[in-house]
Amino acid sequence: MVCFHINDGIAGKSPKEQLDLTRAMPMTTGVIDSARIYKMFKDKGYAGPVLLEPIYPTYERFVKMEAEAVVKEVAEGYNKMEEFSSKR
């Protein structure tokens, strides 16, 4: 494996109700345990890229923001995931 994408589900929807192209930033809704998944890969020695992949509706908000604000929010999400995964 050369990279993996990680995100969160849409709040208020059960796992069965989640649609393929609708996702939130990791560690924002708690529908998907992003930190656990991230830790599983790290524990198995994965050292490649990790792409935080918010899809609809999150990207619609991002396209209206300044690039620096988007980068800051994504970095905060990644750091939160890293922090939570190291505590498990």
Contact map, one row per residue, 1 for C-alpha under 8 A:
1111000000000000000000000000000000000000000000000000000000000000000000000000000000000000
1111000000000000000000000000000000000000000000011000000000000000000000000000000000000000
1111100000000000000000000000000000000000000000011110000000000000000000000000000000000000
1111110000000000000000000000000000000000000000001110000000000000000000000000000000000000
0011111000000000000000000000000000000000000000000111100000000000000000000000000000000000
0001111100000000000000000100000001000100000000000111100000000000000000000000000000000000
0000111110000000000000111110000101000000000000000001110000000000000000000000000000000000
0000011111000000000000111111111111000000000000000000010000000000000000000000000000000000
0000001111101010010001110000111100000000000000000000000000000000000000000000000000000000
0000000111111000010001110000101000000000000000000000000000000000000000000000000000000000
0000000011111000000000000000111000000000000000000000000000000000000000000000000000000000
0000000001111100000000000000000000000000000000000000000000000000000000000000000000000000
0000000011111111110000000000000000000000000000000000000000000000000000000000000000000000
0000000000011111110000000000001000000000000000000000000000000000000000000000000000000000
0000000010001111110000000000001000000000000000000000000000000000000000000000000000000000
0000000000001111110000000000000000000000000000000000000000000000000000000000000000000000
0000000000001111111000000000000000000000000000000000000000000000000000000000000000000000
0000000011001111111101000000000000000000000000000000000000000000000000000000000000000000
0000000000000000111111000000000000000000000000000000000000000000000000000000000000000000
0000000000000000011111100000000000000000000000000000000000000000000000000000000000000000
0000000000000000001111100000000000000000000000000000001100000000000000000000000000000000
0000000011000000011111110000000000000000000000000000011110000000000000000000000000000000
0000001111000000000111111000000000000000000000000000111111000000000000000000000000000000
0000001111000000000001111101100000000000000000000000111111000000000000000000000000000000
0000001100000000000000111111000000000000000000000001110001000000000000000100100000000000
0000011100000000000000011111100101000000000000000001110000000000000000000000110010000000
0000001100000000000000001111110111100000000000000000000000000000000000000000100110000000
0000000100000000000000011111110000000000000000000000000000000000000000000000100000000000
0000000111100000000000010111111100000000000000000000000000000000000000000000000000000000
0000000110100000000000000011111111000000000000000000000000000000000000000000000000000000
0000000111100110000000000000111110000000000000000000000000000000000000000000000000000000
0000001110000000000000000110111111000000000000000000000000000000000000000000000000000000
0000000100000000000000000010011111111000000000000000000000000000000000000000000000000000
0000011100000000000000000110010111111100000000000000000000000000000000000000000010000000
0000000000000000000000000010000011111110000000000000000000000000000000000000000011011000
0000000000000000000000000000000011111111000000000000000000000000000000000000000000001001
0000000000000000000000000000000011111111100000000000000000000000000000000000000000000000
0000010000000000000000000000000001111111110000000000000000000000000000000000000011001000
0000000000000000000000000000000000111111111000000000000000000000000000000000000000001101
0000000000000000000000000000000000011111111100000000000000000000000000000000000000000000
0000000000000000000000000000000000001111111111000000000000000000000000000000000000000000
0000000000000000000000000000000000000111111111100000000000000000000000000000000000000000
0000000000000000000000000000000000000011111111000000000000000000000000000000000000000000
0000000000000000000000000000000000000001111111000000000000000000000000000000000000000000
0000000000000000000000000000000000000000111111100000000000000000000000000000000000000000
0000000000000000000000000000000000000000111111110000000000000000000000000000000000000000
0000000000000000000000000000000000000000010011111000000000000000000000000000000000000000
0110000000000000000000000000000000000000000001111100000000000000000000000000000000000000
0111000000000000000000000000000000000000000000111110000000000000000000000000000000000000
0011110000000000000000000000000000000000000000011111000000000000000000000000000000000000
0011110000000000000000000000000000000000000000001111100000000000000000000000000000000000
0000111000000000000000001100000000000000000000000111110000000000000000000100010000000000
0000111000000000000000111100000000000000000000000011111000000000000000000000000000000000
0000001100000000000001111100000000000000000000000001111111100000000000000000000000000000
0000000000000000000011110000000000000000000000000000111111100000000000000000000000000000
0000000000000000000011110000000000000000000000000000011111110000000000000000000000000000
0000000000000000000001110000000000000000000000000000011111111000000000000000000000000000
0000000000000000000000111000000000000000000000000000011111111100000000000000000000000000
0000000000000000000000000000000000000000000000000000011111111110000000000000000000000000
0000000000000000000000000000000000000000000000000000000111111111000000000000000000000000
0000000000000000000000000000000000000000000000000000000011111111100000000000000000000000
0000000000000000000000000000000000000000000000000000000001111111110001000000000000000000
0000000000000000000000000000000000000000000000000000000000111111110000000000000000000000
0000000000000000000000000000000000000000000000000000000000011111110000000000000000000000
0000000000000000000000000000000000000000000000000000000000001111111011000000000000000000
0000000000000000000000000000000000000000000000000000000000000111111111000000000000000000
0000000000000000000000000000000000000000000000000000000000000000111111100000000000000000
0000000000000000000000000000000000000000000000000000000000000000011111110000000000000000
0000000000000000000000000000000000000000000000000000000000000000111111111000000000000000
0000000000000000000000000000000000000000000000000000000000000100111111111100000000000000
0000000000000000000000000000000000000000000000000000000000000000001111111110000000000000
0000000000000000000000000000000000000000000000000000000000000000000111111111000000000000
0000000000000000000000000000000000000000000000000000000000000000000011111111100000000000
0000000000000000000000001000000000000000000000000001000000000000000001111111110000000000
0000000000000000000000000000000000000000000000000000000000000000000000111111111000000000
0000000000000000000000000000000000000000000000000000000000000000000000011111111100000000
0000000000000000000000001111000000000000000000000000000000000000000000001111111110000000
0000000000000000000000000100000000000000000000000001000000000000000000000111111111000000
0000000000000000000000000000000000000000000000000000000000000000000000000011111111100000
0000000000000000000000000010000000000000000000000000000000000000000000000001111111110000
0000000000000000000000000110000001100100000000000000000000000000000000000000111111111000
0000000000000000000000000000000000100100000000000000000000000000000000000000011111111100
0000000000000000000000000000000000000000000000000000000000000000000000000000001111111110
0000000000000000000000000000000000100000000000000000000000000000000000000000000111111111
0000000000000000000000000000000000110110000000000000000000000000000000000000000011111111
0000000000000000000000000000000000000010000000000000000000000000000000000000000001111111
0000000000000000000000000000000000000000000000000000000000000000000000000000000000111111
0000000000000000000000000000000000010010000000000000000000000000000000000000000000011111
